[in-house]
Amino acid sequence: MAFLAGAVFAVGFICLLFIIRLYYIVKNGSNCKPGSKGPVAVLVVAGSGGHTTEILRLMESLSAAYTPRHYVIADTDRMSEEKICSFESSKQNSDSESQFSICRIPRSREVHQSWSSSVISTLQALRFSLPLVFRLRPDVVLCNGPGTCVPLCVAALLLGILGMKKVLIVYVESICRVQTLSLTGKILYPISDYFFVQWSSLRDKYPKSIFLGRIV
Amino acid sequence: MKTVFVTVGTTSFDELIESITSPETVQALKARGYERLVLQVGRGSLLPSADSCPHITLEAYRFKDSIAEDIKYADLVISHAGAGSCLESLGAGKSLLVVINNKLMNNHQLEMARQLHMDSHLLYCSCSTLTETLRMMNLSVLQPFLPGQPKNFANFLDKALGVQ
């Protein structure tokens, strides 16, 4: 009986620590300056179709300081890999040391998939995301909306909570989103370090967001 | 030959392919002077054969590495509301008619099509109003679409992350 009470207390205490750490991590994102120490390692989440196009337009603008670049795509995505490879080869300079890699994880959710099975497949994707993020230890996770980014961002957050490394979460909501955030956007808005929207109507609704006009 | 290019990106949109190849719609296209119809059908189950539409030259395929050429030679682009397809067509300076897919979850694509339509960058309709739109459309009201500025994003991020 006392043992049970003790166990409940211990679990409750750990949860409290967890929440305090989470709050601290999210609060202090802006103090983290990975660029001041050298190259910035980026984990780039590439969704299907338009998501990949948008994220590659953003990647195009980033300087050579952002390296290595680890692209993560869903296992059922065939087209993104080709787009990424041709983008990276066009960026390759003779004296550049830029490196990139492509990793695959199970898709969190297919288009038209029901809500209940989406939760299960997202948890499944988390099983792959955790070891991947723990191994790569990026400075920044860059994502723009596909469900694939949720487990990866959760893994990145966990790295910070456990005190292993602070990983910045940079989210750019798709240009498609004018009046409402995507489901992924709504989930990641409270925990992102930098949350970009591309239309002023969203900036008005989500005060923590950053609005620089259309950026893709 | 005046050409219409239809694209559904990486999705499937059988309703659009069916509508655009229906006799009334082909008739509407011909009445506007279009003589060639190129269909990019993506993952859809309908892949019309070249001879399935009398009165108009028809080509259909699923995917290409790049649809830039097809966009370049089109006089009108008819597209689903996906960001990539729209941005590519608008970026090439083409007249764009966006067709909304009512079967998608929450149909958020409507937001962007509506906004870009309000800003006079494209026309939009649904499959059921496609023929009517093609008959009545006035492309001269469309305004040029300026590209987005990813450099603003890069500059902001460099500053925020302390990149030298």
Interface residues (C-beta under 8 A of the other chain):
Chain A: S30 C32 K33 P34 G35 S36 V40 S48 G49 G50 T52 T53 E54 R57 L58 E60 S61 L62 S63 A65 Y66 M79 E82 V111 H112 D139 V140 L168 V170 V172 S174 I175 C176 R177 V178 Q179 T180 S182 Y194 F196 Q198 W199 I210 L212 G213 R214 I215 V216
Chain B: G9 T10 T11 F63 D65 A81 G82 A83 G84 S85 L87 E88 L104 M105 H108 Q109 E111 M112 R114 Q115 G148 Q149 P150 K151 N152 F153 A154 F156 L157 D158 A160 L161 G162 V163 Q164
